[in-house]
Amino acid sequence: MTIQLKDNSKARFLDPKLTNKYNAKEEEIFRAQEDYYKYIINKHHIVMKIYHNPRCSKSRAGLQYLEEKGYDIEVKKYLVEGITKTELKEIISKTGKNPFDFVRTQEADYKANFKGKNFSDEEWINILVENPKLLQRPIVVNGNKAVLANPPENVEEII
């Protein structure tokens, strides 16, 4: 409502002679339609965070999808930068999935060291933090939501 009341771009003043002249004051111009649009864009500005492996074609496809959609993107190269236990727990909770859902079961390291063994959720989180190449990719986070973006269109679930 405040934005609407500030609108003065085509403001007129009705003087005692009822001449209905434009506001001739030199002041900052407010246009409610434009100002409201800017307000909404800023309030709902979407910055997607993608956990990305540049060597992975699925991860590259996810990043390309976000770029083509025009989102502001924060890229986290988790294989180089690492991922903390707290960060991974937070991501997993935002997806509503279990830690094992994030394990790349086709990786040779998984098959050699972890296949067929029972681990708790906490243990899987520790394994993924210590072995980030076992982490499914790409993971995209938008505020309090996250998704495994494989296929990339899965990103639409968190918008």
MOWO-V610231 format. One record per backbone hydrogen bond with DSSP energy under -1.0 kcal/mol. CO is the residue of the C=O (numbers start at 0). NH is the residue of the N-H. If there is no record, write none. Layout:
BEGIN
<<CO;NH> <CO;NH>>
END
This chain:
BEGIN
<<0;4> <1;5> <7;10> <10;22> <12;20> <14;17> <20;12> <24;26> <29;7> <29;8> <30;34> <31;35> <32;36> <33;37> <34;38> <35;39> <36;40> <37;41> <38;42> <39;43> <45;71> <47;73> <48;140> <49;75> <50;138> <52;55> <55;59> <56;60> <57;61> <58;62> <59;63> <60;64> <61;65> <62;66> <63;67> <64;68> <65;70> <66;69> <71;47> <73;49> <75;51> <75;77> <76;79> <76;80> <77;81> <83;87> <84;88> <85;89> <86;90> <87;91> <88;92> <89;93> <90;94> <91;95> <93;145> <97;100> <98;101> <99;102> <101;135> <102;104> <103;106> <106;110> <107;111> <108;112> <109;113> <109;114> <113;116> <119;123> <120;124> <121;125> <122;126> <123;127> <124;128> <125;129> <126;130> <130;133> <131;134> <133;103> <137;148> <138;50> <139;146> <140;48> <141;144> <144;141> <146;139> <147;149> <150;153> <151;154> <152;155> <153;156> <154;157>>
END
